[in-house]
Amino acid sequence: MPKRIPIAEAKRVAEAHDLKQVLLIGWDGELVHLVTYGATKEDCKKAAEAQKFWQGKIREFSFRGD
């Protein structure tokens, strides 16, 4: 199993691209790996809401290969 994606990596992406929120999603062929980052507490909250939305509504269709 791959290592978890560190929050520091999501922060690095956010800073490199001047983003307030980042949602990183990876798939290793078996499991989905997901990490969020927000520049402020409010951004963290919104990124977590995006994670919940993705996990609940989109995930089932994203990696099936249909």
Backbone as CSV, one residue per row, in Angstrom:
resi,resn,N_x,N_y,N_z,CA_x,CA_y,CA_z,C_x,C_y,C_z
1,MET,0.847,-1.175,0.000,0.000,0.000,0.000,0.899,1.247,0.000
2,PRO,0.585,2.211,-0.842,1.371,3.445,-0.868,1.215,4.236,0.422
3,LYS,2.179,5.106,0.655,2.089,6.002,1.808,0.941,6.978,1.596
4,ARG,0.437,7.514,2.681,-0.578,8.570,2.601,0.031,9.795,1.936
5,ILE,-0.816,10.573,1.296,-0.365,11.837,0.724,-0.284,12.841,1.881
6,PRO,0.880,13.419,2.125,0.998,14.358,3.245,0.253,15.672,2.979
7,ILE,-0.293,16.246,4.030,-0.940,17.555,3.909,0.068,18.575,3.396
8,ALA,1.319,18.416,3.779,2.362,19.345,3.322,2.458,19.361,1.796
9,GLU,2.177,18.244,1.159,2.206,18.197,-0.311,1.055,19.013,-0.886
10,ALA,-0.119,18.911,-0.285,-1.254,19.716,-0.735,-0.962,21.199,-0.509
11,LYS,-0.332,21.522,0.613,0.042,22.914,0.886,1.049,23.411,-0.140
12,ARG,2.017,22.576,-0.497,3.023,22.949,-1.500,2.361,23.273,-2.837
13,VAL,1.394,22.438,-3.235,0.662,22.672,-4.480,-0.105,23.986,-4.401
14,ALA,-0.774,24.218,-3.277,-1.538,25.456,-3.105,-0.634,26.682,-3.222
15,GLU,0.490,26.644,-2.542,1.405,27.786,-2.580,2.037,27.975,-3.955
16,ALA,2.374,26.892,-4.614,3.015,26.979,-5.937,2.078,27.545,-6.996
17,HIS,0.781,27.365,-6.788,-0.201,27.790,-7.794,-1.137,28.880,-7.285
18,ASP,-0.792,29.473,-6.137,-1.559,30.567,-5.547,-3.036,30.192,-5.378
19,LEU,-3.268,29.042,-4.732,-4.617,28.532,-4.503,-4.979,28.622,-3.030
20,LYS,-6.246,28.835,-2.756,-6.725,28.883,-1.378,-7.107,27.508,-0.851
21,GLN,-7.551,26.630,-1.749,-7.975,25.287,-1.360,-7.438,24.280,-2.370
22,VAL,-7.057,23.123,-1.865,-6.562,22.042,-2.726,-7.194,20.737,-2.255
23,LEU,-7.605,19.942,-3.222,-8.103,18.592,-2.981,-7.294,17.681,-3.899
24,LEU,-6.389,16.884,-3.330,-5.573,15.956,-4.114,-6.175,14.565,-4.016
25,ILE,-6.393,13.960,-5.168,-6.991,12.631,-5.222,-6.064,11.735,-6.032
26,GLY,-5.722,10.606,-5.470,-4.887,9.643,-6.175,-5.500,8.259,-6.090
27,TRP,-5.154,7.430,-7.033,-5.642,6.053,-7.064,-4.475,5.145,-7.351
28,ASP,-4.266,4.116,-6.550,-3.132,3.212,-6.725,-3.511,1.912,-7.434
29,GLY,-4.693,1.867,-7.995,-5.171,0.660,-8.654,-6.125,-0.132,-7.788
30,GLU,-6.098,0.126,-6.498,-6.994,-0.534,-5.562,-7.730,0.447,-4.663
31,LEU,-6.989,1.404,-4.109,-7.554,2.336,-3.144,-7.449,3.769,-3.641
32,VAL,-8.399,4.575,-3.225,-8.360,6.005,-3.488,-7.692,6.675,-2.295
33,HIS,-6.796,7.609,-2.586,-6.099,8.361,-1.556,-6.460,9.826,-1.752
34,LEU,-6.820,10.501,-0.663,-7.326,11.856,-0.769,-6.796,12.705,0.380
35,VAL,-6.379,13.925,0.064,-5.937,14.871,1.087,-6.446,16.262,0.705
36,THR,-6.779,17.045,1.720,-7.252,18.408,1.477,-6.344,19.401,2.191
37,TYR,-6.368,20.631,1.689,-5.638,21.730,2.319,-6.434,23.009,2.128
38,GLY,-6.455,23.839,3.147,-7.050,25.158,3.065,-6.131,26.175,3.697
39,ALA,-6.007,27.341,3.066,-5.094,28.378,3.549,-5.562,28.983,4.875
40,THR,-6.874,29.023,5.097,-7.435,29.543,6.345,-8.357,28.477,6.938
41,LYS,-8.845,28.720,8.149,-9.776,27.762,8.747,-11.032,27.613,7.885
42,GLU,-11.519,28.721,7.343,-12.706,28.672,6.479,-12.406,27.888,5.201
43,ASP,-11.216,28.098,4.619,-10.830,27.338,3.428,-10.693,25.853,3.742
44,CYS,-10.163,25.533,4.926,-10.064,24.127,5.350,-11.450,23.502,5.416
45,LYS,-12.385,24.243,5.978,-13.764,23.745,6.094,-14.364,23.494,4.714
46,LYS,-14.170,24.439,3.806,-14.717,24.283,2.453,-14.042,23.126,1.703
47,ALA,-12.747,22.964,1.885,-12.046,21.847,1.248,-12.557,20.515,1.798
48,ALA,-12.824,20.457,3.097,-13.372,19.233,3.702,-14.774,18.946,3.159
49,GLU,-15.562,20.000,2.941,-16.890,19.808,2.346,-16.778,19.267,0.921
50,ALA,-15.795,19.760,0.180,-15.568,19.253,-1.180,-15.170,17.781,-1.137
51,GLN,-14.365,17.415,-0.146,-13.967,16.014,0.019,-15.194,15.146,0.271
52,LYS,-16.062,15.582,1.156,-17.270,14.809,1.460,-18.152,14.670,0.223
53,PHE,-18.284,15.753,-0.541,-19.076,15.704,-1.766,-18.472,14.696,-2.736
54,TRP,-17.164,14.776,-2.932,-16.500,13.862,-3.861,-16.666,12.415,-3.406
55,GLN,-16.457,12.163,-2.135,-16.562,10.795,-1.631,-17.988,10.270,-1.736
56,GLY,-18.971,11.139,-1.585,-20.355,10.687,-1.590,-20.994,10.609,-2.962
57,LYS,-20.677,11.532,-3.862,-21.425,11.624,-5.112,-20.620,11.269,-6.352
58,ILE,-19.324,11.487,-6.334,-18.541,11.338,-7.558,-17.654,10.101,-7.526
59,ARG,-17.164,9.731,-6.376,-16.168,8.667,-6.249,-16.563,7.386,-6.977
60,GLU,-17.813,6.987,-6.861,-18.222,5.709,-7.433,-18.068,5.671,-8.954
61,PHE,-18.020,6.834,-9.599,-17.903,6.869,-11.048,-16.494,7.194,-11.535
62,SER,-15.637,7.687,-10.667,-14.363,8.269,-11.086,-13.335,7.266,-11.600
63,PHE,-13.200,6.122,-10.982,-12.104,5.222,-11.317,-12.566,3.868,-11.848
64,ARG,-13.825,3.750,-12.212,-14.337,2.453,-12.656,-13.817,2.064,-14.023
65,GLY,-13.505,3.025,-14.867,-13.011,2.719,-16.196,-14.111,2.347,-17.172
66,ASP,-15.352,2.671,-16.843,-16.476,2.371,-17.725,-16.500,3.309,-18.915
